[in-house]
Amino acid sequence: METAKYRDSIDQINCELEKFETTYKMSSDQFYQKFEAGELGDDEDFFEWSGLYENVLLYKKKGERLNRR
């Protein structure tokens, strides 16, 4: 049941991520690598996008841990 919660959260966040990906014409993975490397700027959108993507990564890890039990 908890795994389903994480999946639902990831699905909701992915909808938000798609908006950024469409606007900036790059995947969230590409964006995150560039953002972390300091190649993008300090635009407010980038901080929001980064936070959303980090949540997805966190929820995926938590879901994987639950599946291993």
NORFENRA-V309623 format. One record per pair of residues at least 24 apart in sequence whose C-alpha atoms are under 8 Angstrom apart, sorted by sequence separation. I is the first residue (numbers start at 0). J is the second residue. D is the distance in whole Angstrom. If there is no record, write none. Layout:
I_J_D, I_J_D
This chain:
27_52_7, 19_48_7, 16_48_7, 16_51_7, 15_51_8, 16_52_7, 12_51_7, 12_52_8, 13_55_8, 12_55_7, 9_55_6, 9_58_7, 8_58_8, 9_59_8, 6_58_8, 5_58_6, 6_59_8, 5_59_7, 5_61_8, 6_62_8, 5_62_6, 2_62_5, 1_62_8, 2_65_7, 2_66_8
